[in-house]
Amino acid sequence: MLNPLAQELNNVLKNTTPGELLSDLGLRIFFPKGIIAQGGEAKKFGKVANATIGTTLTGGKPAILEAVHKYAPELSAGELVSYMPTAGNPELRTLWKDLIYKKNPGLKGKSISMPVVVPGLTAGISYLADLFLDEDKPLLSPNPSWDNYALIVETRRNSQFHTFNLFSDDGFDLDSFKKAVEKEAETGFVRLLLNFPQNPSGYSPTNAEAAQIVKIIRDIAEKGAKVLIWDDDAYFGLNYENDIYPQSLFAEFADLHENVLAVKIDGPTKEDFVWGFRTGFLTFGGKGLTEEHYAALEKKLMGLIRSSVSCSSTPSQSLALRAFSDPALENQKKDFRKLLEERYTEVKKFVTSHTSKNLEALPFNSGYFMSFHTKVDAEQLRQKILHEKQIGTVAIDSETLRVAFSSIEKEQVETVYKAIYDCADNM
Ligand SMILES: Cc1ncc(COP(=O)(O)O)c(C=O)c1O
């Protein structure tokens, strides 16, 4: 039996692309008119007293221990220890939405939802899996991909993780992508995850490839398939070559066709160098969707958040809000990006001037990583590099070795890569 509140949301989404893409859990979930909703009403109308929320108030403010407050004295008690609303700090959400438009000029004039705050991009991906995947609703993603996708999709959601080949000899494998999308579309639905700059390859599509990717999706949507696209933009802005498509593909998909629903997964984790903050955002965009549709999707997300972590961390959101309003932020980010770019350039120099019988660098032009296609077992190679050279790398699968150049100093690049090549050639 569906809860009447879930039914209400499903009615709003009836005959829309998001409505048709929902999973079993997506159909069931709703945001209860419980403590949080009643607390929200009390905030507005409970002028004499607000006896709703389980916090400790003194003088109308959250109580805060001096032993806590003294370590972040510039932040108020409210910014540190109060609960945030389920969908996040409203000011931060508004600011992030403005930033999305600023960073993606192609979105101008296109309507998107309010970003919902989630505790990190991983949680955002997991919530999308809750909302749109189940046993017979698979997700399509490139091979190789970030390993956490398969854990969420297959193990956690008992769904299926379908893949296409990420690279051909010329870069992004458009042919494999097109075939895989068309195969999914035979069911009437395509659920697709794209992540650029990519983990583990460090690749982003060129302008020409991006145009082809968009065309393939437009064509399949025009033929009637309902298409869901997740844009994992974790490494947004870390582009090191000129011909890379400079925006999130979300800017294209957000109003591509009535049959396409796009979701942007992003946040300050890598963009603003705050990995442990556990702050991310989910933002929807779909041609023809109204504010009412977006609000229904937001309510469903709020149900998922309320039923798992209740709400995201307050200090992280408060710090992010303050930092995003700080005029010094952009220049400081530029300095860090430059650092990463210098490491990239050094790695590029090494791999283009060295050859190995057992290693082939996969295309890379952005982000934190690069990967090798290995002709020997990648796990055995990893072990050899670790134990003989005391250098850590990651075996993504039996033929892919990932190197996070983001975390090695420019001066270490030569040593690290020489060790990797030596080990590979001695196998
Ligand atoms: C592609 C991709 N998406 C998402 C994430 C996770 O981001 P967060 O730390 O905000 O959960 C990562 C982190 O490694 C990643 O590589």
The ligand as an SDF file (V2000), in Angstrom:
LIG
                    3D

 16 16  0  0  0  0  0  0  0  0999 V2000
   33.8620   10.0860  -10.0310 C   0  0  0  0  0  0  0  0  0  0  0  0
   33.6610   10.3590   -8.5990 C   0  0  0  0  0  0  0  0  0  0  0  0
   32.4560   10.6780   -8.1550 N   0  0  0  0  0  0  0  0  0  0  0  0
   32.2270   10.9230   -6.8540 C   0  0  0  0  0  0  0  0  0  0  0  0
   33.2430   10.8510   -5.9330 C   0  0  0  0  0  0  0  0  0  0  0  0
   32.9450   11.0230   -4.4650 C   0  0  0  0  0  0  0  0  0  0  0  0
   32.8270   12.2950   -4.0030 O   0  0  0  0  0  0  0  0  0  0  0  0
   32.5040   12.5170   -2.4520 P   0  0  0  0  0  0  0  0  0  0  0  0
   33.7990   12.3890   -1.7230 O   0  0  0  0  0  0  0  0  0  0  0  0
   31.9200   13.8860   -2.4020 O   0  0  0  0  0  0  0  0  0  0  0  0
   31.5280   11.4790   -2.0200 O   0  0  0  0  0  0  0  0  0  0  0  0
   34.5230   10.5160   -6.3410 C   0  0  0  0  0  0  0  0  0  0  0  0
   35.5970   10.4370   -5.3350 C   0  0  0  0  0  0  0  0  0  0  0  0
   36.5510    9.7730   -5.3730 O   0  0  0  0  0  0  0  0  0  0  0  0
   34.7370   10.2500   -7.7120 C   0  0  0  0  0  0  0  0  0  0  0  0
   35.9420    9.8920   -8.1550 O   0  0  0  0  0  0  0  0  0  0  0  0
  1  2  1  0
  2  3  1  0
  2 15  2  0
  3  4  2  0
  4  5  1  0
  5  6  1  0
  5 12  2  0
  6  7  1  0
  7  8  1  0
  8  9  2  0
  8 10  1  0
  8 11  1  0
 12 13  1  0
 12 15  1  0
 13 14  2  0
 15 16  1  0
M  END
$$$$
